[in-house]
Amino acid sequence: MYRVIKYFTDLHDDNHPYNVGDTFPREGAEVTEGRLAELAGSNNKQSVPLIELVEEAEAHGTPIPKKAPVKKATARKSTAKTAAK
């Protein structure tokens, strides 16, 4: 399943409008793998991705845990203000 990330009208589906957050394709519409790749990439008339793949668990309401970003430890440098305290 795909989710719309930028508004567009589908030129291959009688100019059907898709708003941000809509599911793509709409119910009853058939889409080729090539068309999915075109809309998910930048090789389309707007030159930017218009849809993104949604994980199946997320599509059914189950949140997918995201990995926490790894932070690198950095050495703190003393400044005149912090050294005076």
C-alpha positions in Angstrom: 0.0 0.0 0.0 1.2 3.5 -0.7 0.4 6.9 0.9 0.3 10.2 -1.0 2.9 12.6 0.3 2.3 15.4 -2.3 -0.9 16.4 -4.0 -1.4 15.3 -7.6 -4.0 14.3 -10.1 -3.5 10.9 -11.6 -3.2 11.4 -15.4 -3.5 7.6 -15.8 -6.8 7.5 -13.9 -9.1 10.2 -15.5 -7.3 13.0 -13.5 -8.5 11.5 -10.2 -7.2 13.9 -7.4 -5.0 12.6 -4.6 -4.5 14.6 -1.4 -1.7 14.2 1.0 -2.5 11.3 3.3 -4.7 9.5 0.8 -4.1 5.8 0.0 -2.8 5.1 -3.4 -4.2 3.6 -5.6 -7.9 4.3 -4.8 -10.2 1.4 -4.3 -11.0 -0.3 -7.6 -8.1 1.3 -9.5 -5.3 -1.0 -10.9 -1.8 0.3 -11.2 1.3 -1.2 -12.7 4.6 -1.7 -10.9 6.1 0.8 -13.4 3.5 3.4 -12.5 4.2 2.9 -8.8 7.9 3.4 -9.4 7.2 6.5 -11.4 5.1 8.1 -8.7 7.4 7.0 -5.8 10.4 8.4 -7.6 11.2 11.7 -9.3 10.6 10.5 -12.9 7.1 12.1 -13.2 5.7 15.4 -14.3 6.3 17.1 -10.9 9.9 15.7 -10.7 9.5 14.8 -7.0 8.2 11.7 -5.2 4.4 11.8 -4.8 3.7 8.6 -2.9 5.6 6.5 -0.4 5.4 2.8 0.5 3.6 2.2 3.8 4.6 -0.9 5.8 1.8 -3.5 6.1 1.7 -3.3 10.0 1.4 0.5 9.8 -1.3 0.2 7.2 -3.4 -1.9 9.5 -3.0 0.5 12.5 -0.1 -1.1 14.2 2.7 1.4 14.7 6.1 0.3 13.6 8.8 1.0 16.1 11.4 3.4 14.9 15.0 3.0 15.9 16.3 5.8 18.1 19.1 7.8 16.5 22.6 6.9 17.7 24.3 9.9 19.3 28.1 10.1 19.3 29.7 11.1 22.5 31.5 14.4 22.1 34.1 15.8 24.4 33.0 19.0 26.2 35.3 21.9 26.0 35.7 24.3 28.8 35.0 28.0 28.1 35.8 31.0 30.1 32.2 31.2 31.4 31.9 27.6 32.4 35.4 27.6 34.0 34.5 30.6 36.2 31.4 28.9 37.7 
